[in-house]
Amino acid sequence: LFCFRIYEEGKQSIPEQPYLFETDVEICLVGGSCKSPIERFWNGNHMIYVLQKARHNEESDPLEESKPDDAIYASELLPKESSGLVALSVRRAKQLISLYTMAQNPNMTHLNISELVVLPPLWIRCDGSDPEHTCWLGAEPLKAGNGITGINFYVVTCDGPTADKTCFANLEELKTAHKMKHHSSVVMTKGFAQYELIRATAIEDTIVESESNIYVDITWNTVDKILETPPLISAATLNITLESGDPRSPVYQLYRELQFLLALAEGLKTGVTEWPESLESESTVERVQEFLTDLKKKLGGYCVSGNSNETEKIKCDTAAVDSSIKSIFSERGDLDFAEQLWCKMKSVSSYQELIKCFTLIIKSLERGEIQPWIHQGSSSLLSKLIQQSYHGKIEAVSLSGITPIQMLLEIGLDKMKKDYVSFFIVKDRSCLLFQDYFISTSVDLQEQVHRVQKLHHMLEIMVSCTVLLQFKHENLFPLTQICMKYYKENPLNEKHVFQLPIRPALVKKFYQNDHPEIWKVEISSGHGQKEVKTTWQVSTNPPAEHMTSNSTGLFSDSTVNGSSEETMYFITMVKCSQVHFT
């Protein structure tokens, strides 16, 4: 009855707090956007109960509303390193599974359940203290229409870590054991392997702390032997999580430029701007003065697009990196006056220096000493002043308060938008559909900056795949579309995993001689409701977050001949059995 009450509440919204059951058990509904703690070995996509050992003995009614200060949030069910053991004994877990099963059994009429409701699957964290080292017990109702016909039971056990491959199972023995247990004459096998790619291509002797990760998931039918390399006809998905700002990235200087843009946006919002420390021998004011002087002397006051030498260099040097990527590493060759000015002023070190720079520029415009060229479509205040100067008169601008910061932010935004457009729009024409969203000026400056951040994160992903995985245009094209679609609908999230279906041959050279992070075989028989599975898996990480070095029989040091060079694997088995009520 207690589970029914929790489920009814959960249908409205997933509760933020776990519920206490019989003083020693916490029950939580996990679903929606919350990551499932058992996703590695169970692929259901609906809400589940997760049970674990209670960390607080509370005397109050478990369904009574808790005070905010005493709240235990659902996220705490995913244990932190300092949270200690939160698993229940296997004996207690079996008792709870029995109670759950009886509550779902339509034949248990003495329980006086007026209306039988199909409850979400139940998963219980176990402490591994039994001889089999059980770390999870699970139960999932078998449904037929609105009724319940039986229960699927799951037992997840784990040993290791070990590098001793003699501890690994034999595939034929696994298949035979499955056939005997489930009385089946025919079984099917399915393989899964996960390889980490970014580590395999890391720069030697370089240690950079980062959340970035690129790995590939590969699945295939018909497994011939344990730890076999996936065949090239497999289905593969590239998973990319990338944190911007790696100093090794070819676009690191662009990242630093973006950081200054963010500092200006923050200053506009809060009134406090963090100015970068100048590393140049001459001041920003001196560089701007020289720039204006050059315009007056060499160009007769007219500014043409800059960096033609750099453009020629790009055209001639395509050996190291594909030219479509190379063009974004260096400054564009079509910079207008405002963009060249940003390049001179992006290292301005104080508010006073900023005012001096804009004073020089505005005076040159007022006197008609320069009539610089600017791109069409810019809505910045400086661009408006330049356009007015073509007619011999510009409006007065008070260089006080936030105005100078906003002027610099505007020209920086214009310049950086065109930097990203030169890659995403010119190189991938189909992405023109998204152009208005990412470079729109109809939203406020803060939102424009946020969208430029999204563009930069996408660029970092493309560059990483080009440099580390040697991706060409035909591979970058669908990845660009996936990223742009996500960022048109979601805020900036550098922890998001972008997924790209690929052919295994595209990345095989990076993993063919490497050890997998996860390798598993799934043996199955039966169909529909009567399908049963046995899974054998090795992984470099434990299969459950609650497993610790104190878990009995786990984390023993069993390396081969004392060698630490071999990959250490946890060995996990998932066994399934069924009970039918009718």
Salt bridges, closest charged atoms under 4 A:
GLU8 OE2 - LYS11 NZ 3.32
GLU22 OE1 - ARG92 NH2 2.81
ASP24 OD2 - ARG92 NE 2.91
GLU26 OE1 - ARG55 NH2 3.57
GLU39 OE2 - LYS35 NZ 3.62
ASP159 OD1 - HIS133 ND1 2.50
GLU172 OE2 - LYS175 NZ 3.42
GLU196 OE1 - ARG199 NE 3.05
ASP246 OD2 - ARG248 NH2 2.81
GLU257 OE1 - LYS346 NZ 3.20
GLU257 OE2 - LYS415 NZ 2.92
GLU266 OE1 - LYS269 NZ 3.69
GLU312 OE2 - LYS315 NZ 3.87
ASP317 OD2 - LYS326 NZ 3.94
GLU331 OE2 - LYS415 NZ 2.70
ASP334 OD1 - ARG332 NH1 2.58
GLU339 OE2 - ARG332 NH2 2.63
GLU339 OE1 - HIS375 NE2 3.25
GLU369 OE1 - LYS296 NZ 2.92
GLU369 OE2 - ARG367 NH1 3.78
ASP419 OD1 - ARG332 NE 2.77
ASP419 OD2 - LYS415 NZ 2.81
ASP428 OD1 - HIS473 ND1 3.46
GLU447 OE2 - ARG451 NE 2.84
GLU460 OE2 - HIS456 NE2 2.80
GLU489 OE2 - LYS485 NZ 3.43
ASP514 OD2 - ARG199 NH2 3.33
GLU517 OE2 - ARG199 NH2 3.24
GLU522 OE1 - LYS533 NZ 3.60
GLU545 OE1 - ARG125 NH1 3.65
GLU566 OE1 - LYS165 NZ 3.77
